[in-house]
């Protein structure tokens, strides 16, 4: 992760539990219709819901838009792991 992205602030804006706008997105993790993992510069945001879809994602502008029925947001301080030498060799 570049130094610029390490210090990137994030914001959340949710409209009627149906649309979530997130800025400061560094990486996207696993996602399905019930959960989406977004990695932020300060940690991880887990979004729970039903019929979740990624409406828009731009890592250049560090923004994401999620649509569906959002039921919970959960923060964690886990950061995305940089792939080390061993992970690259065992691919």
N, CA, C and O atoms as a GROMACS GRO file, in nm:
protein
  364
    1UNK      N    1   0.085  -0.117   0.000
    1UNK     CA    2   0.000   0.000   0.000
    1UNK      C    3   0.090   0.123   0.000
    1UNK      O    4   0.186   0.131   0.077
    2UNK      N    5   0.058   0.219  -0.085
    2UNK     CA    6   0.141   0.338  -0.093
    2UNK      C    7   0.118   0.426   0.030
    2UNK      O    8   0.016   0.415   0.098
    3UNK      N    9   0.215   0.512   0.057
    3UNK     CA   10   0.205   0.602   0.172
    3UNK      C   11   0.083   0.693   0.159
    3UNK      O   12   0.019   0.726   0.259
    4UNK      N   13   0.051   0.732   0.035
    4UNK     CA   14  -0.065   0.817   0.012
    4UNK      C   15  -0.194   0.748   0.054
    4UNK      O   16  -0.281   0.811   0.113
    5UNK      N   17  -0.208   0.620   0.024
    5UNK     CA   18  -0.330   0.546   0.058
    5UNK      C   19  -0.335   0.509   0.206
    5UNK      O   20  -0.443   0.486   0.259
    6UNK      N   21  -0.221   0.501   0.272
    6UNK     CA   22  -0.220   0.469   0.415
    6UNK      C   23  -0.287   0.578   0.497
    6UNK      O   24  -0.348   0.548   0.599
    7UNK      N   25  -0.276   0.702   0.454
    7UNK     CA   26  -0.329   0.815   0.529
    7UNK      C   27  -0.460   0.868   0.472
    7UNK      O   28  -0.502   0.978   0.507
    8UNK      N   29  -0.523   0.793   0.386
    8UNK     CA   30  -0.645   0.835   0.320
    8UNK      C   31  -0.763   0.830   0.418
    8UNK      O   32  -0.795   0.722   0.468
    9UNK      N   33  -0.830   0.942   0.445
    9UNK     CA   34  -0.947   0.937   0.533
    9UNK      C   35  -1.064   0.871   0.461
    9UNK      O   36  -1.066   0.864   0.338
   10UNK      N   37  -1.160   0.823   0.538
   10UNK     CA   38  -1.277   0.762   0.475
   10UNK      C   39  -1.404   0.827   0.528
   10UNK      O   40  -1.408   0.881   0.639
   11UNK      N   41  -1.507   0.819   0.446
   11UNK     CA   42  -1.639   0.868   0.486
   11UNK      C   43  -1.743   0.766   0.444
   11UNK      O   44  -1.724   0.689   0.350
   12UNK      N   45  -1.855   0.766   0.516
   12UNK     CA   46  -1.968   0.680   0.485
   12UNK      C   47  -2.092   0.768   0.471
   12UNK      O   48  -2.112   0.862   0.548
   13UNK      N   49  -2.174   0.737   0.374
   13UNK     CA   50  -2.302   0.806   0.356
   13UNK      C   51  -2.403   0.699   0.314
   13UNK      O   52  -2.388   0.636   0.210
   14UNK      N   53  -2.507   0.680   0.397
   14UNK     CA   54  -2.607   0.579   0.367
   14UNK      C   55  -2.743   0.645   0.348
   14UNK      O   56  -2.781   0.735   0.423
   15UNK      N   57  -2.814   0.601   0.247
   15UNK     CA   58  -2.947   0.652   0.217
   15UNK      C   59  -3.050   0.541   0.235
   15UNK      O   60  -3.051   0.445   0.158
   16UNK      N   61  -3.135   0.554   0.336
   16UNK     CA   62  -3.249   0.465   0.360
   16UNK      C   63  -3.212   0.316   0.366
   16UNK      O   64  -3.291   0.232   0.322
   17UNK      N   65  -3.098   0.284   0.417
   17UNK     CA   66  -3.051   0.145   0.428
   17UNK      C   67  -3.049   0.073   0.294
   17UNK      O   68  -3.048  -0.050   0.290
   18UNK      N   69  -3.048   0.147   0.185
   18UNK     CA   70  -3.051   0.084   0.053
   18UNK      C   71  -2.927   0.115  -0.030
   18UNK      O   72  -2.890   0.036  -0.117
   19UNK      N   73  -2.862   0.228  -0.006
   19UNK     CA   74  -2.744   0.267  -0.081
   19UNK      C   75  -2.639   0.317   0.016
   19UNK      O   76  -2.667   0.400   0.102
   20UNK      N   77  -2.516   0.267   0.002
   20UNK     CA   78  -2.406   0.308   0.087
   20UNK      C   79  -2.293   0.359  -0.001
   20UNK      O   80  -2.244   0.288  -0.089
   21UNK      N   81  -2.252   0.484   0.022
   21UNK     CA   82  -2.139   0.544  -0.047
   21UNK      C   83  -2.022   0.544   0.051
   21UNK      O   84  -2.035   0.591   0.164
   22UNK      N   85  -1.907   0.492   0.008
   22UNK     CA   86  -1.789   0.484   0.093
   22UNK      C   87  -1.672   0.545   0.017
   22UNK      O   88  -1.646   0.509  -0.098
   23UNK      N   89  -1.600   0.637   0.081
   23UNK     CA   90  -1.476   0.688   0.023
   23UNK      C   91  -1.361   0.639   0.111
   23UNK      O   92  -1.382   0.600   0.225
   24UNK      N   93  -1.242   0.641   0.057
   24UNK     CA   94  -1.125   0.592   0.130
   24UNK      C   95  -1.104   0.443   0.116
   24UNK      O   96  -1.035   0.382   0.198
   25UNK      N   97  -1.164   0.382   0.012
   25UNK     CA   98  -1.152   0.239  -0.012
   25UNK      C   99  -1.017   0.209  -0.077
   25UNK      O  100  -0.985   0.262  -0.184
   26UNK      N  101  -0.940   0.124  -0.012
   26UNK     CA  102  -0.808   0.087  -0.062
   26UNK      C  103  -0.814  -0.041  -0.144
   26UNK      O  104  -0.743  -0.056  -0.243
   27UNK      N  105  -0.901  -0.134  -0.101
   27UNK     CA  106  -0.908  -0.264  -0.166
   27UNK      C  107  -1.044  -0.325  -0.132
   27UNK      O  108  -1.103  -0.293  -0.029
   28UNK      N  109  -1.093  -0.413  -0.219
   28UNK     CA  110  -1.217  -0.484  -0.189
   28UNK      C  111  -1.183  -0.629  -0.163
   28UNK      O  112  -1.100  -0.688  -0.232
   29UNK      N  113  -1.248  -0.686  -0.063
   29UNK     CA  114  -1.224  -0.825  -0.028
   29UNK      C  115  -1.334  -0.912  -0.085
   29UNK      O  116  -1.386  -0.886  -0.194
   30UNK      N  117  -1.368  -1.016  -0.013
   30UNK     CA  118  -1.475  -1.107  -0.056
   30UNK      C  119  -1.609  -1.035  -0.058
   30UNK      O  120  -1.632  -0.944   0.021
   31UNK      N  121  -1.696  -1.078  -0.148
   31UNK     CA  122  -1.830  -1.024  -0.149
   31UNK      C  123  -1.927  -1.126  -0.206
   31UNK      O  124  -1.893  -1.207  -0.292
   32UNK      N  125  -2.049  -1.120  -0.154
   32UNK     CA  126  -2.160  -1.197  -0.207
   32UNK      C  127  -2.287  -1.118  -0.177
   32UNK      O  128  -2.279  -1.001  -0.140
   33UNK      N  129  -2.403  -1.179  -0.192
   33UNK     CA  130  -2.528  -1.106  -0.173
   33UNK      C  131  -2.557  -1.072  -0.027
   33UNK      O  132  -2.641  -0.987   0.000
   34UNK      N  133  -2.488  -1.137   0.068
   34UNK     CA  134  -2.512  -1.112   0.210
   34UNK      C  135  -2.404  -1.028   0.277
   34UNK      O  136  -2.428  -0.972   0.384
   35UNK      N  137  -2.285  -1.018   0.219
   35UNK     CA  138  -2.179  -0.940   0.284
   35UNK      C  139  -2.075  -0.893   0.182
   35UNK      O  140  -2.051  -0.956   0.079
   36UNK      N  141  -2.016  -0.778   0.216
   36UNK     CA  142  -1.910  -0.720   0.134
   36UNK      C  143  -1.802  -0.673   0.230
   36UNK      O  144  -1.832  -0.609   0.331
   37UNK      N  145  -1.677  -0.703   0.199
   37UNK     CA  146  -1.564  -0.657   0.280
   37UNK      C  147  -1.492  -0.547   0.202
   37UNK      O  148  -1.445  -0.569   0.090
   38UNK      N  149  -1.483  -0.429   0.264
   38UNK     CA  150  -1.409  -0.318   0.206
   38UNK      C  151  -1.291  -0.288   0.297
   38UNK      O  152  -1.308  -0.271   0.417
   39UNK      N  153  -1.171  -0.283   0.239
   39UNK     CA  154  -1.053  -0.247   0.316
   39UNK      C  155  -1.031  -0.097   0.303
   39UNK      O  156  -1.023  -0.042   0.193
   40UNK      N  157  -1.022  -0.032   0.416
   40UNK     CA  158  -0.999   0.111   0.424
   40UNK      C  159  -0.858   0.134   0.475
   40UNK      O  160  -0.794   0.040   0.522
   41UNK      N  161  -0.809   0.256   0.467
   41UNK     CA  162  -0.673   0.283   0.513
   41UNK      C  163  -0.658   0.255   0.662
   41UNK      O  164  -0.548   0.221   0.707
   42UNK      N  165  -0.764   0.269   0.739
   42UNK     CA  166  -0.758   0.247   0.883
   42UNK      C  167  -0.805   0.108   0.926
   42UNK      O  168  -0.806   0.079   1.045
   43UNK      N  169  -0.843   0.024   0.834
   43UNK     CA  170  -0.889  -0.109   0.870
   43UNK      C  171  -0.988  -0.164   0.771
   43UNK      O  172  -0.981  -0.137   0.652
   44UNK      N  173  -1.082  -0.242   0.822
   44UNK     CA  174  -1.175  -0.316   0.738
   44UNK      C  175  -1.318  -0.279   0.775
   44UNK      O  176  -1.349  -0.260   0.892
   45UNK      N  177  -1.404  -0.267   0.673
   45UNK     CA  178  -1.546  -0.243   0.693
   45UNK      C  179  -1.622  -0.361   0.634
   45UNK      O  180  -1.610  -0.390   0.515
   46UNK      N  181  -1.699  -0.428   0.718
   46UNK     CA  182  -1.782  -0.540   0.674
   46UNK      C  183  -1.926  -0.493   0.667
   46UNK      O  184  -1.981  -0.445   0.766
   47UNK      N  185  -1.986  -0.506   0.551
   47UNK     CA  186  -2.124  -0.462   0.528
   47UNK      C  187  -2.210  -0.588   0.517
   47UNK      O  188  -2.184  -0.675   0.433
   48UNK      N  189  -2.312  -0.596   0.601
   48UNK     CA  190  -2.406  -0.709   0.598
   48UNK      C  191  -2.538  -0.662   0.539
   48UNK      O  192  -2.576  -0.546   0.554
   49UNK      N  193  -2.609  -0.754   0.472
   49UNK     CA  194  -2.739  -0.718   0.418
   49UNK      C  195  -2.796  -0.828   0.332
   49UNK      O  196  -2.755  -0.944   0.340
   50UNK      N  197  -2.891  -0.791   0.249
   50UNK     CA  198  -2.957  -0.883   0.157
   50UNK      C  199  -2.952  -0.822   0.017
   50UNK      O  200  -2.965  -0.700   0.000
   51UNK      N  201  -2.934  -0.908  -0.082
   51UNK     CA  202  -2.928  -0.865  -0.222
   51UNK      C  203  -2.826  -0.754  -0.245
   51UNK      O  204  -2.852  -0.661  -0.322
   52UNK      N  205  -2.711  -0.763  -0.180
   52UNK     CA  206  -2.608  -0.660  -0.194
   52UNK      C  207  -2.541  -0.671  -0.331
   52UNK      O  208  -2.512  -0.780  -0.380
   53UNK      N  209  -2.517  -0.556  -0.388
   53UNK     CA  210  -2.447  -0.546  -0.516
   53UNK      C  211  -2.350  -0.430  -0.510
   53UNK      O  212  -2.374  -0.330  -0.442
   54UNK      N  213  -2.240  -0.443  -0.580
   54UNK     CA  214  -2.147  -0.332  -0.592
   54UNK      C  215  -2.190  -0.250  -0.711
   54UNK      O  216  -2.172  -0.292  -0.826
   55UNK      N  217  -2.247  -0.134  -0.684
   55UNK     CA  218  -2.298  -0.049  -0.791
   55UNK      C  219  -2.186   0.021  -0.866
   55UNK      O  220  -2.192   0.037  -0.988
   56UNK      N  221  -2.085   0.064  -0.791
   56UNK     CA  222  -1.974   0.138  -0.851
   56UNK      C  223  -1.852   0.116  -0.763
   56UNK      O  224  -1.862   0.117  -0.641
   57UNK      N  225  -1.737   0.097  -0.826
   57UNK     CA  226  -1.611   0.082  -0.754
   57UNK      C  227  -1.502   0.147  -0.835
   57UNK      O  228  -1.483   0.114  -0.953
   58UNK      N  229  -1.429   0.238  -0.772
   58UNK     CA  230  -1.315   0.302  -0.837
   58UNK      C  231  -1.202   0.310  -0.737
   58UNK      O  232  -1.208   0.389  -0.642
   59UNK      N  233  -1.099   0.229  -0.757
   59UNK     CA  234  -0.984   0.234  -0.667
   59UNK      C  235  -0.895   0.355  -0.699
   59UNK      O  236  -0.814   0.395  -0.616
   60UNK      N  237  -0.909   0.411  -0.818
   60UNK     CA  238  -0.834   0.532  -0.851
   60UNK      C  239  -0.881   0.650  -0.765
   60UNK      O  240  -0.800   0.728  -0.716
   61UNK      N  241  -1.014   0.662  -0.748
   61UNK     CA  242  -1.068   0.769  -0.665
   61UNK      C  243  -1.099   0.720  -0.524
   61UNK      O  244  -1.143   0.798  -0.440
   62UNK      N  245  -1.076   0.592  -0.497
   62UNK     CA  246  -1.097   0.529  -0.365
   62UNK      C  247  -1.242   0.538  -0.320
   62UNK      O  248  -1.269   0.566  -0.203
   63UNK      N  249  -1.336   0.513  -0.412
   63UNK     CA  250  -1.479   0.522  -0.380
   63UNK      C  251  -1.552   0.394  -0.420
   63UNK      O  252  -1.516   0.327  -0.516
   64UNK      N  253  -1.655   0.364  -0.342
   64UNK     CA  254  -1.740   0.249  -0.372
   64UNK      C  255  -1.884   0.285  -0.340
   64UNK      O  256  -1.912   0.365  -0.251
   65UNK      N  257  -1.976   0.223  -0.414
   65UNK     CA  258  -2.118   0.238  -0.389
   65UNK      C  259  -2.178   0.099  -0.382
   65UNK      O  260  -2.162   0.019  -0.474
   66UNK      N  261  -2.247   0.069  -0.272
   66UNK     CA  262  -2.314  -0.060  -0.254
   66UNK      C  263  -2.464  -0.037  -0.253
   66UNK      O  264  -2.513   0.060  -0.195
   67UNK      N  265  -2.537  -0.128  -0.317
   67UNK     CA  266  -2.682  -0.121  -0.323
   67UNK      C  267  -2.741  -0.250  -0.269
   67UNK      O  268  -2.678  -0.356  -0.277
   68UNK      N  269  -2.861  -0.243  -0.217
   68UNK     CA  270  -2.931  -0.358  -0.162
   68UNK      C  271  -2.995  -0.318  -0.030
   68UNK      O  272  -3.012  -0.200  -0.003
   69UNK      N  273  -3.031  -0.416   0.051
   69UNK     CA  274  -3.086  -0.387   0.184
   69UNK      C  275  -2.975  -0.404   0.287
   69UNK      O  276  -2.937  -0.517   0.318
   70UNK      N  277  -2.922  -0.294   0.338
   70UNK     CA  278  -2.809  -0.296   0.432
   70UNK      C  279  -2.862  -0.309   0.573
   70UNK      O  280  -2.944  -0.228   0.618
   71UNK      N  281  -2.815  -0.412   0.645
   71UNK     CA  282  -2.863  -0.436   0.780
   71UNK      C  283  -2.760  -0.406   0.888
   71UNK      O  284  -2.798  -0.381   1.003
   72UNK      N  285  -2.630  -0.407   0.856
   72UNK     CA  286  -2.528  -0.381   0.957
   72UNK      C  287  -2.397  -0.340   0.894
   72UNK      O  288  -2.363  -0.382   0.783
   73UNK      N  289  -2.324  -0.255   0.967
   73UNK     CA  290  -2.188  -0.214   0.931
   73UNK      C  291  -2.099  -0.251   1.048
   73UNK      O  292  -2.132  -0.221   1.163
   74UNK      N  293  -1.987  -0.316   1.020
   74UNK     CA  294  -1.897  -0.360   1.126
   74UNK      C  295  -1.754  -0.322   1.091
   74UNK      O  296  -1.703  -0.359   0.985
   75UNK      N  297  -1.690  -0.248   1.182
   75UNK     CA  298  -1.550  -0.209   1.164
   75UNK      C  299  -1.457  -0.310   1.229
   75UNK      O  300  -1.491  -0.374   1.328
   76UNK      N  301  -1.340  -0.323   1.170
   76UNK     CA  302  -1.232  -0.403   1.226
   76UNK      C  303  -1.103  -0.331   1.192
   76UNK      O  304  -1.096  -0.260   1.091
   77UNK      N  305  -1.000  -0.348   1.275
   77UNK     CA  306  -0.875  -0.279   1.245
   77UNK      C  307  -0.781  -0.363   1.160
   77UNK      O  308  -0.665  -0.326   1.142
   78UNK      N  309  -0.828  -0.474   1.107
   78UNK     CA  310  -0.746  -0.560   1.020
   78UNK      C  311  -0.722  -0.488   0.889
   78UNK      O  312  -0.817  -0.441   0.826
   79UNK      N  313  -0.599  -0.480   0.847
   79UNK     CA  314  -0.561  -0.417   0.720
   79UNK      C  315  -0.532  -0.524   0.617
   79UNK      O  316  -0.500  -0.638   0.652
   80UNK      N  317  -0.545  -0.489   0.488
   80UNK     CA  318  -0.513  -0.590   0.385
   80UNK      C  319  -0.367  -0.628   0.394
   80UNK      O  320  -0.280  -0.544   0.415
   81UNK      N  321  -0.341  -0.755   0.379
   81UNK     CA  322  -0.203  -0.804   0.387
   81UNK      C  323  -0.131  -0.784   0.255
   81UNK      O  324  -0.185  -0.811   0.148
   82UNK      N  325  -0.010  -0.736   0.266
   82UNK     CA  326   0.075  -0.729   0.148
   82UNK      C  327   0.122  -0.870   0.118
   82UNK      O  328   0.157  -0.945   0.209
   83UNK      N  329   0.125  -0.906  -0.007
   83UNK     CA  330   0.169  -1.040  -0.043
   83UNK      C  331   0.320  -1.049  -0.023
   83UNK      O  332   0.396  -0.976  -0.086
   84UNK      N  333   0.359  -1.138   0.062
   84UNK     CA  334   0.500  -1.158   0.088
   84UNK      C  335   0.564  -1.251  -0.011
   84UNK      O  336   0.499  -1.301  -0.102
   85UNK      N  337   0.690  -1.272   0.006
   85UNK     CA  338   0.768  -1.356  -0.083
   85UNK      C  339   0.711  -1.498  -0.089
   85UNK      O  340   0.693  -1.553  -0.197
   86UNK      N  341   0.682  -1.556   0.027
   86UNK     CA  342   0.634  -1.694   0.031
   86UNK      C  343   0.497  -1.707  -0.038
   86UNK      O  344   0.474  -1.806  -0.107
   87UNK      N  345   0.410  -1.611  -0.021
   87UNK     CA  346   0.279  -1.617  -0.086
   87UNK      C  347   0.294  -1.612  -0.238
   87UNK      O  348   0.221  -1.679  -0.311
   88UNK      N  349   0.389  -1.533  -0.285
   88UNK     CA  350   0.410  -1.523  -0.430
   88UNK      C  351   0.469  -1.653  -0.486
   88UNK      O  352   0.434  -1.694  -0.596
   89UNK      N  353   0.558  -1.719  -0.410
   89UNK     CA  354   0.622  -1.842  -0.455
   89UNK      C  355   0.522  -1.957  -0.457
   89UNK      O  356   0.526  -2.040  -0.547
   90UNK      N  357   0.430  -1.962  -0.359
   90UNK     CA  358   0.337  -2.074  -0.347
   90UNK      C  359   0.212  -2.058  -0.431
   90UNK      O  360   0.122  -2.142  -0.422
   91UNK      N  361   0.202  -1.956  -0.509
   91UNK     CA  362   0.087  -1.933  -0.595
   91UNK      C  363   0.063  -2.045  -0.691
   91UNK      O  364  -0.030  -2.039  -0.771
   0.00000   0.00000   0.00000
